[in-house]
Amino acid sequence: AGRREEDKIVVERVNVAKKHQRRTQKSPGGVIEKPVAIFASKVLLVCPRCGKPTRVAAKKVEKKSRRSCRKCGEVIDKL
């Protein structure tokens, strides 16, 4: 049970908000695009072997639980 802001991440070119800014002496104004954070639970991991977005499965390797790709079975190490 953490705070909601800690469970969010920013993904490039996903969930971009547009802000209309008035022209001032400092800034020319116009429409500014700003990335907005989304919940981490809505993001899929991309498998390094097959290159497809996939859910993660738990697989026992050498008596330790490791993350693995559900599509190809490859063990995914932490980055």
N, C-alpha and C positions, 0 to 999 in steps of 0.2 A: 504494500500500500504506500506508494510514493506519490509525489506530487505529479500532476498531469503534465507540467512543462518538461519534466525530465524524461518522459516516455515518448518524446517527439524527435523527429529527425527532418533534415532538409534534403530533398532529392532534386537534382538539376532538372530544369524544364518540366517539373511536375508541380501542380498547385501554385501557380504564379498569380499574384494579385496585382491589379493595375491601380495606381494612385494618380489622380489628376492634381498636379502641383501648379500653383499660381506663379506667374512670372514675378521675380523680384530683382533687385539690383545684384544680388549674389548669384541667383540661379536663373537660367533661361526659361524655366517652366516646361510644361508639356505633360505627357503621360509617362510615368515611371513604372517599370515592372519590378516587383519585389517578390522574391521567393518566400513562401509561407511553409512552416513546418507541418508535417503530418504525423499521425501516430505510427510508431514503429511496428505495431501489429499488422498494419495494412501493407507492409512492404515484403516482397518475396526475395529470397536469396538467389543469386545467379550462380549456378554450378560452374566451377572453373573448367571441368572436363567437357561437359556437353554444351555449355553456354546457354542453357535454358533456365528460365525462372522456375524454381521448385520449392516445395515445402521441405522441411528438414525432418529426417527420421533419426532416431537414436539407435546406434549399432554398437555392440560390445566388441572392442578390439583390445586384446591383451588385458582383460579384466577391467577395462575402463570404458566408460560410455563416451562415444564419439558421435559427432554430427555426420550424417551422410545424406547424399542426394537420393530422393525417392524415385527419380526417373532412371538414373544409370547405376546407382549403388556406390558411387565414389565417396570415400571418406573426405570430409571437408574440414581442413584445419583452420584454426582462427587466423585472421589476417593481422 
